[in-house]
Amino acid sequence: MIHKHDVLIVGAGLAGLRAAVELAGKADVAVLSKVFPTRSHSGAAQGGIAAALGNEEEDHVEWHIFDTVKGSDYLGDQDAIEMMVSEAPEVIIELEHMGVPFSRTKEGKIAQRQFGGHTRPKVGADGKETRVAIQRACYAADRTGHVILHTLYEQCVKHNVHFYSEYYVVSLIVKDGVCRGLVAFDIQTGELHTFHAKAVMFGTGGYGRAWKITSNAYANTGDGVAIAYRAGIPLEDMEFVQFHPTGLWKLGILVTEGARGEGGYLKNKNGERFMKNYAPTVMELAPRDMVTRSITTEILEGRGIDGKDYVHLDLTHVGEATLKERLPEIIGFAKTYVGVDPVKAPIPIQPTAHYSMGGIPTSLFGEVYLDEKGTILTGFYAAGECACISVHGANRLGTNSLLDGVVHGRRTGKQIAKFLQTAEFSELPENADTADRARIDELFASTNFKESYHHIKDTLRDNMMAKAGVYRNEKDLKEMKQIIHELREKYKNVGLRDKSKNFNTELMEVLELGHLLEFSEVVVEGAIARQECRGAHWRTDFEKRDDTNWMKHTFAFRTEKGIELKYKPVTVTKYQPMERKY
Ligand SMILES: Cc1cc2nc3c(=O)[nH]c(=O)nc-3n(C[C@H](O)[C@H](O)[C@H](O)COP(=O)(O)OP(=O)(O)OC[C@H]3O[C@@H](n4cnc5c(N)ncnc54)[C@H](O)[C@@H]3O)c2cc1C
């Protein structure tokens, strides 16, 4: 079956839906999502969305820009950061007008709370300037992503955006340098569909599911990045994967940084607030890469609780009323999943794979680059977590990601609208779905069950955690590369036991596993090459950041001979790199 729309948006998270809202009424827009739209991972975002509104205390766009550049460990492109942060106040007010129910200050303004790495200058008694935490994260209790996602979905429905819910996209149709559509299957029926469009946008989210402990939803398998990579698009900075400091022990379920923003302490087995040894001025509100390394060091040096691989997040002093008002979900999660009431006892936490800084390289307008020189693939766009512009560089600041999704979703929507003023439908190649149909038929016809996809997936995730996690070194990374090679060989022999067409989740998981293996190799290759410590990429065999050789973005290309790496300089406008201290 062939469908035709002006624009196809893959992904119903904040990036995809914000773009759809922008295009609704101007073009025939359809959104495809493998999960029901409001179940996209954006809905799990708890803590907030950053904007220098200054509702609680003095704040300036310039301060937010500086924090984002410094937080990125100077790998973020400063023109992109300036653009995102400058548009932040406007997009928040726009969301408010669309109906997002933000929490409020006493005067009725949008309430804001502290978050890691967001600071303001303060002159101390000694006359020296330091930077202390600032209240910059706009929030709706600890359900910020949920309320924004639902509001955007309502706006889409109101403006007649067409939804293909529970459609799984398997490939892009690209010919002669023009993206012409995509191939997807309807999860409900298993039927393969071809979609013809003038423009395709990916808002397919992150790739955290390649690690054993992760805060990410089951859907975050990096399909979009892998599909783009297979279509000949390079991937940028894939080695940078953020581990959030506070995941529930063993489960990885997120405890928002907002918990520390509301005053939570991190404590080791001696009851010591150990962050004073790592980031004495901002303590628990240092950026995530630093807090995560501090926790991991405490654990590795035997100061985890009972000598185990977790520490405590203590909220008991914050007070029951505040916790119930501002962190109700966290109370629920802790009670349900680890049997702890945060009002009365500290929560056991450990770092959890959380956010993908790398992804599909794009311009400031969401156009996708085909190389490190800036050649654009006509008709293809990306925004949100699957894209790399790069505003987060080597380490994203909390609450800058929802912002990224909304700002770049909006910008990409506007750019597509402009493109459509002159764009025509390019012809679909004959049998655009042949390869995908053959692959799926082959899986259904399989009778060889020697290899279990569960086993391959678990082996990948266990090893990515151990060898390509918070701390890395050459030996581990090279072993990881070898492991992935072996797993890819095994993957070739994976078969489908479930032969039914309706809601065949096994088929989806097998395809997702192919994506996990594809991009994990790129993560590892980039990490082996990058011989320095920067943001979330921390090599124990190198001492520090190396701006002379490594202040550049990785571009990984899929070639017949394997992965080829090239590099692109970082855009620096105002802020020269400095040592990152907090
Ligand atoms: C637990 C948690 C809490 C967070 N809290 C915050 C926070 O407080 N503040 C903040 O700024 N950031 C936060 N983040 C990060 C932020 O939520 C995400 O980066 C952001 O929401 C990503 O939005 P997105 O639109 O790019 O993608 P997502 O919301 O992840 O949506 C991806 C979409 O792509 C679709 N899709 C993917 N692959 C396919 C395919 N093959 N076929 C069809 N559809 C497909 C999915 O169905 C989904 O609709 C949090 C993240 C997590 C995991």
The ligand as an ORCA input file, in Angstrom:
! r2SCAN-3c Opt
* xyz 0 1
  C      13.228      9.333     32.418
  C      13.659     10.553     31.661
  C      13.497     11.813     32.225
  C      13.909     12.946     31.532
  N      13.730     14.171     32.112
  C      14.067     15.281     31.418
  C      13.812     16.570     31.951
  O      13.251     16.736     33.038
  N      14.179     17.640     31.227
  C      14.773     17.536     30.004
  O      15.081     18.553     29.389
  N      15.003     16.311     29.463
  C      14.655     15.191     30.143
  N      14.885     13.963     29.590
  C      15.341     13.878     28.197
  C      14.182     14.200     27.263
  O      12.986     13.709     27.798
  C      14.368     13.586     25.887
  O      15.646     13.868     25.390
  C      13.335     14.158     24.908
  O      12.050     14.065     25.449
  C      13.405     13.437     23.582
  O      12.341     13.869     22.777
  P      12.237     13.433     21.273
  O      11.060     14.152     20.719
  O      13.541     13.630     20.611
  O      11.998     11.849     21.300
  P      11.052     10.882     22.164
  O      10.144     11.607     23.074
  O      11.948      9.851     22.742
  O      10.149     10.221     21.059
  C      10.672      9.372     20.070
  C       9.550      9.028     19.109
  O      10.081      8.325     18.001
  C       9.245      7.236     17.682
  N      10.048      6.223     16.999
  C      11.318      5.817     17.281
  N      11.705      4.869     16.417
  C      10.685      4.660     15.566
  C      10.461      3.801     14.456
  N      11.391      2.934     14.053
  N       9.275      3.855     13.835
  C       8.298      4.715     14.236
  N       8.455      5.554     15.290
  C       9.618      5.524     15.930
  C       8.689      6.778     19.022
  O       7.510      6.058     18.854
  C       8.474      8.137     19.701
  O       7.213      8.658     19.324
  C      14.491     12.815     30.260
  C      14.644     11.565     29.696
  C      14.259     10.440     30.395
  C      14.513      9.098     29.770
*
